[in-house]
């Protein structure tokens, strides 16, 4: 009788795991489609606009929203809606690049620290802690200021200060996974360390990395906009949401829509990405580290 109950419980658990895996794949697919739709609108929507983002029209300077210009025009007569769509390429695209490179760097450092012994762990984590000693945005402003205002310098500065959270998370999860039975068995079977990392460690820390990546992506959008607003990021005449805020600051009293629409674009994109990340975290239930395969 006991054996039958245990067998039935094991079968039910397997069914639950299979159902959970299917639900996770379905959810990740929907989340990916949503993010791709946002990126598609932000990066290709400008193709539908009849206006060029940087072409001035001095006869229509500071025109309010109208049928010809849905969101109005700026101080040079440029269509704000078109510039917002072009700005999405800079804000979302650069943030994606910065977060991706930072995630790759941090993941590699974290894997080495968590898998290749105490000496590597001590050296890499002390280096990581030294970067954590400075606030992220202040450090980025300092680096960009020293190197000079440009898009490339801004990207370099944000990558340099954005990899540490990934390194610390991956190191923590790797230390836990390296003592799991499936990893120990793989090591006893003579599997090389690189294959163990690729086949057993990375797939099990992937969900946690994805949750952190969504948060880092939204923070990068804010950082890019902040640096551009301070003059250290994307330079005129390129349309970037933070740079558009800077251009509209002088007309805040007479033409507030110059700041309202770029600010709303930043708010909505960051909010959407954060909500997607929160929903993903809730769906995973905080148990992102898998049990191995």
C-alpha positions in Angstrom: 0.0 0.0 0.0 2.8 2.4 0.9 4.6 1.7 -2.4 1.4 2.5 -4.4 0.9 5.8 -2.6 4.5 6.8 -3.1 4.4 5.8 -6.8 1.2 7.8 -7.3 2.7 10.8 -5.6 5.8 10.6 -7.8 3.6 10.3 -10.9 1.6 13.4 -9.9 4.8 15.3 -9.2 6.1 14.5 -12.6 2.9 15.6 -14.2 3.0 18.9 -12.3 6.6 19.5 -13.4 5.7 18.8 -17.0 2.7 21.2 -16.7 4.8 23.9 -15.1 7.4 23.6 -17.8 4.7 24.0 -20.5 3.2 27.0 -18.7 6.7 28.5 -18.4 7.4 28.1 -22.1 4.0 29.5 -23.0 4.6 32.5 -20.7 8.1 33.2 -22.0 6.8 33.0 -25.6 4.1 35.6 -24.8 6.6 37.8 -23.0 9.0 37.6 -25.9 6.3 38.5 -28.4 5.3 41.5 -26.3 8.9 42.8 -26.0 9.5 42.2 -29.7 6.3 44.2 -30.5 7.6 47.1 -28.4 11.0 47.0 -30.0 9.4 46.7 -33.5 7.3 49.8 -32.9 10.2 51.8 -31.5 12.7 50.8 -34.1 10.6 50.7 -37.3 7.7 53.1 -36.6 9.6 56.0 -38.0 9.3 54.4 -41.5 5.6 55.3 -41.4 6.3 59.0 -40.8 6.4 61.4 -43.7 8.9 63.7 -41.9 12.6 63.5 -41.4 13.7 63.6 -37.8 16.4 66.2 -38.2 15.0 68.4 -41.0 14.0 71.9 -39.6 10.9 73.7 -40.7 11.2 77.2 -39.4 7.7 78.2 -40.6 6.2 75.6 -38.1 8.3 76.3 -35.0 6.7 75.3 -31.7 3.4 74.3 -33.3 1.0 72.6 -30.9 -0.4 69.2 -31.6 -2.4 69.2 -34.8 -3.7 66.9 -37.6 -0.4 67.6 -39.5 1.8 67.1 -36.5 0.1 64.8 -34.0 2.5 65.7 -31.2 3.4 69.2 -32.4 6.8 70.5 -33.5 9.9 71.6 -31.6 11.9 74.8 -31.6 13.3 74.0 -35.0 10.0 72.9 -36.5 10.9 69.2 -36.4 8.0 66.7 -36.0 8.0 65.5 -32.4 6.3 62.2 -33.1 8.9 61.3 -35.7 11.7 62.2 -33.3 10.1 60.1 -30.6 10.1 57.1 -32.9 13.7 57.7 -33.9 14.6 58.3 -30.3 13.3 54.8 -29.5 16.1 53.4 -31.6 18.7 55.2 -29.4 17.1 54.7 -26.0 15.8 51.2 -26.3 18.5 49.9 -28.7 21.4 51.3 -26.8 19.9 50.1 -23.5 19.5 46.6 -24.9 23.1 46.6 -26.1 24.5 47.9 -22.8 22.5 45.4 -20.8 23.4 42.5 -23.1 27.1 43.2 -23.0 27.0 43.8 -19.2 25.1 40.5 -18.7 27.6 38.6 -20.7 30.5 40.1 -18.9 29.0 39.6 -15.5 27.9 36.1 -16.2 31.4 35.1 -17.3 33.0 36.6 -14.3 30.4 35.1 -11.9 30.8 31.6 -13.5 34.6 31.8 -13.1 34.3 33.0 -9.5 31.8 30.4 -8.5 33.3 27.4 -10.3 37.0 27.7 -10.4 38.1 27.7 -6.8 38.6 30.1 -3.9 41.5 32.1 -5.4 39.5 33.1 -8.5 36.5 33.8 -6.3 38.4 36.1 -3.9 40.1 38.1 -6.7 37.1 38.6 -8.9 34.6 39.3 -6.0 37.0 41.9 -4.5 37.2 43.5 -7.9 33.4 43.5 -8.1 33.0 45.0 -4.7 35.4 47.8 -5.6 33.1 48.7 -8.5 30.1 48.6 -6.2 31.8 51.2 -3.9 30.6 54.0 -6.3 27.0 54.8 -7.2 26.3 53.5 -10.7 25.0 56.7 -12.3 27.6 59.0 -10.6 30.4 56.7 -11.8 29.0 56.7 -15.3 28.7 60.5 -15.3 32.3 60.7 -14.1 33.7 58.3 -16.7 31.7 59.9 -19.5 32.8 63.4 -18.4 36.5 62.4 -18.4 36.3 60.7 -21.8 34.2 63.4 -23.3 30.5 63.6 -24.3 29.7 61.2 -27.0 27.5 58.2 -27.6 30.4 55.7 -27.6 31.8 57.0 -24.4 28.4 56.9 -22.7 27.9 53.2 -23.8 31.4 52.3 -22.6 30.7 54.0 -19.2 27.4 52.3 -18.6 28.8 48.9 -19.6 31.7 49.5 -17.2 29.4 50.1 -14.3 26.6 47.7 -15.1 28.0 44.2 -15.0 28.5 43.8 -11.3 24.9 42.7 -10.3 25.1 39.9 -12.9 28.5 38.8 -11.6 27.3 38.6 -8.0 24.0 36.8 -8.8 25.7 34.2 -11.1 28.5 33.6 -8.6 25.9 33.0 -5.8 23.8 30.6 -7.9 26.9 28.8 -9.2 28.2 28.1 -5.7 24.8 26.6 -4.9 24.6 24.5 -8.1 28.2 23.3 -8.1 27.4 21.1 -5.1 24.2 19.6 -6.5 24.2 15.9 -7.3 23.8 16.3 -11.1 26.9 18.5 -11.2 29.0 16.3 -9.0 28.0 13.3 -11.1 29.0 15.1 -14.3 32.4 16.0 -12.8 32.9 12.3 -11.7 32.1 11.2 -15.2 35.0 13.3 -16.5 33.0 16.0 -18.1 35.1 19.1 -18.7 34.4 22.2 -16.7 33.3 24.2 -19.8 30.7 21.6 -20.7 29.5 21.5 -17.1 29.0 25.2 -17.1 27.3 25.2 -20.5 25.1 22.1 -20.0 24.2 22.2 -16.3 25.0 25.6 -14.7 23.8 28.1 -17.3 20.4 26.5 -18.1 19.6 26.5 -14.4 20.5 30.1 -13.7 18.9 31.4 -16.9 15.5 32.3 -15.4 17.1 34.3 -12.6 19.3 36.1 -15.1 16.3 36.9 -17.3 14.5 38.5 -14.4 17.6 40.6 -13.5 18.1 41.5 -17.1 14.7 43.0 -17.5 15.3 45.2 -14.5 18.7 46.2 -15.8 17.3 47.0 -19.2 14.8 49.5 -17.8 17.5 51.0 -15.6 19.7 51.4 -18.7 17.0 53.3 -20.4 16.8 55.7 -17.5 20.6 56.0 -17.4 20.9 56.8 -21.1 18.2 59.4 -20.9 19.8 60.9 -17.8 23.3 61.1 -19.3 21.9 62.6 -22.5 19.9 65.1 -20.5 23.1 66.2 -18.8 24.9 66.5 -22.1 27.1 63.4 -21.8 25.2 61.0 -24.0 23.6 61.1 -27.5 24.6 64.4 -29.1 22.4 66.8 -31.2 20.9 66.7 -33.7 20.2 63.0 -33.1 16.8 62.3 -31.5 17.1 60.6 -28.1 14.5 60.9 -25.4 16.8 62.4 -22.8 18.3 64.8 -25.3 14.8 65.8 -26.3 14.1 66.6 -22.7 17.2 68.8 -22.6 16.1 70.6 -25.8 12.6 71.2 -24.4 13.7 72.5 -21.0 14.1 76.1 -22.2 10.4 76.0 -23.5 8.9 74.3 -20.5 6.6 77.3 -19.8 5.5 78.2 -23.4 5.5 74.7 -25.0 5.4 72.0 -22.2 4.6 69.3 -24.6 8.3 69.3 -25.7 9.1 67.7 -22.4 5.8 65.9 -21.7 5.9 63.5 -24.7 9.6 62.4 -24.3 9.0 62.0 -20.5 5.9 59.9 -21.2 7.8 57.7 -23.6 10.5 57.0 -21.0 7.9 56.4 -18.3 5.8 54.0 -20.4 8.7 52.0 -21.7 10.4 51.6 -18.3 7.0 50.8 -16.7 6.2 48.1 -19.3 9.6 46.4 -19.0 9.5 46.5 -15.2 5.9 45.1 -15.1 7.0 42.3 -17.5 10.0 41.5 -15.2 7.8 41.5 -12.1 5.3 39.2 -13.8 8.1 36.9 -14.8 9.5 36.9 -11.3 6.0 36.1 -9.8 5.5 33.4 -12.4 8.8 31.7 -11.5 7.7 32.0 -7.8 11.2 32.9 -6.6 12.5 29.4 -7.4 14.5 30.2 -10.4 17.3 27.7 -9.8 16.4 24.5 -11.4 17.1 20.9 -10.2 19.2 20.0 -13.1 18.8 17.5 -15.9 
